[in-house]
Amino acid sequence: MNEVAYNMAWAVVFSALGGLIGIALILAASVFLPRFIERLTPNIDEDKEIARGNVAVANYFGRVVGASIIGSASSSPRPSWAESSPPCIDGAGTGGPGKFRASL
């Protein structure tokens, strides 16, 4: 029983550490990406246009930066179980309702 508790404690430590590293990476991306995207659009000063009330530039810049941040968050490698076929909705698959089907 002591070994089980020890292993569970390490699992909690690794999960918390992984979560903190993930949060730090997303915060770093949210600081870095707007500056990077401003460099890619040399003829438009996004800050001045947004301050003037140009809604189109504000929407465009916000969506591009938001999509970039979300994309950087989801760029982690997928686990091997996620590469299998989609879940079986009707229960006709090998694992029953909600289970993954066997690879075809």
Contacts in CASP RR format, 6 or more apart in sequence:
PFRMAT RR
TARGET T0000
AUTHOR 0000-0000-0000
METHOD contacts of the structure
MODEL  1
MNEVAYNMAWAVVFSALGGLIGIALILAASVFLPRFIERLTPNIDEDKEI
ARGNVAVANYFGRVVGASIIGSASSSPRPSWAESSPPCIDGAGTGGPGKF
RASL
25 72 0 8 1.000
25 73 0 8 1.000
26 69 0 8 1.000
26 72 0 8 1.000
26 73 0 8 1.000
29 68 0 8 1.000
29 69 0 8 1.000
29 72 0 8 1.000
29 73 0 8 1.000
30 69 0 8 1.000
33 65 0 8 1.000
33 66 0 8 1.000
33 68 0 8 1.000
33 69 0 8 1.000
33 72 0 8 1.000
34 61 0 8 1.000
34 65 0 8 1.000
37 61 0 8 1.000
37 64 0 8 1.000
37 65 0 8 1.000
37 68 0 8 1.000
38 46 0 8 1.000
44 57 0 8 1.000
46 57 0 8 1.000
46 61 0 8 1.000
49 57 0 8 1.000
49 58 0 8 1.000
50 57 0 8 1.000
50 58 0 8 1.000
50 61 0 8 1.000
81 100 0 8 1.000
84 100 0 8 1.000
84 101 0 8 1.000
84 103 0 8 1.000
85 100 0 8 1.000
85 101 0 8 1.000
85 102 0 8 1.000
85 103 0 8 1.000
85 104 0 8 1.000
86 100 0 8 1.000
86 101 0 8 1.000
87 98 0 8 1.000
87 99 0 8 1.000
87 100 0 8 1.000
87 101 0 8 1.000
88 94 0 8 1.000
88 95 0 8 1.000
88 96 0 8 1.000
88 97 0 8 1.000
88 98 0 8 1.000
88 99 0 8 1.000
88 100 0 8 1.000
88 101 0 8 1.000
89 97 0 8 1.000
89 98 0 8 1.000
90 97 0 8 1.000
91 97 0 8 1.000
91 98 0 8 1.000
93 99 0 8 1.000
93 101 0 8 1.000
93 102 0 8 1.000
94 101 0 8 1.000
94 102 0 8 1.000
95 101 0 8 1.000
END
